[in-house]
Amino acid sequence: MPNFIRKAAVLTAAMAASLLAVVAPAAQADTLHPIGGGTGIFQQFVQTPTETKIKSCTLTAVGYDNAGNLVGLTNAHCFVDDAGNKVHGDKVYLDRSPHGSFFAPAPLPSSLEFLEVGVIGEVTYISEGNGYYTGGVAGPDYAVIKFDPAKVTPTNTVNSPSGPVTITSLGARPAVGTRLCKMGHRTGKTCGNVVGHGPASIGRFTSVIATNAGDSGGPVVNGTTLVGNLWGFPGHTSIEFIISDMNTRGGVGAGFHLA
């Protein structure tokens, strides 16, 4: 098994004094920010007088569940702290910075501008991680976020310097050899072929799609059909498996469908 690269970007310690400055007032409630598969998010935000820490990931998809909740999906490992604990109820913020590309990755934040919009949602469920850099039992590595519909609104297209990704449908785990693309906030749109299948019991497949830290959770698509999430190079989990697992579990996310 190849070495896996962690895909949640982390900004830690000793940030400049400007990071601790007073942030502009929160955005007006009637300003709705579009979010979709490929939108960047911040989580695990902690600020003290001496330190600011935050992690960044990417949304897999945004839609509604059978209770009418506006929900999004990303990776479970985005909500696992440094001690290996799941951070249930963690607040989620919007990354409004421009997407990067593989050769010019989006930089980590240099200010607390994301606080202008404020909290856009919170994580309601965290599955077992992928088992490589979260430890423990290998699982599907997905998390469910319940969003505030007064802050954000769903979109099916997210753009990057290397092109857009549009999601119009949900599909099964792809066959080996299928050419897929992903959208990550850090490195934008990159593409590659499926090279293998992992255990069907956790819905895995692998590809040679290029990624980088901060792309965690990004959508993996076949044309405009979402087929999985990205949790590390070269690992993915089938969206078909994730939706089935949410439906079996119940609660927020059950009955997920695209907006």
Salt bridges, closest charged atoms under 4 A:
ASP82 OD2 - LYS53 NZ 2.26
ASP82 OD1 - LYS55 NZ 3.84
ASP95 OD2 - HIS185 NE2 3.07
GLU113 OE2 - ARG96 NH2 3.76
GLU116 OE1 - ARG96 NH2 3.19
GLU122 OE1 - LYS91 NZ 2.60
GLU128 OE2 - LYS86 NZ 3.01
ASP141 OD2 - HIS77 ND1 2.90
ASP215 OD2 - LYS182 NZ 3.96
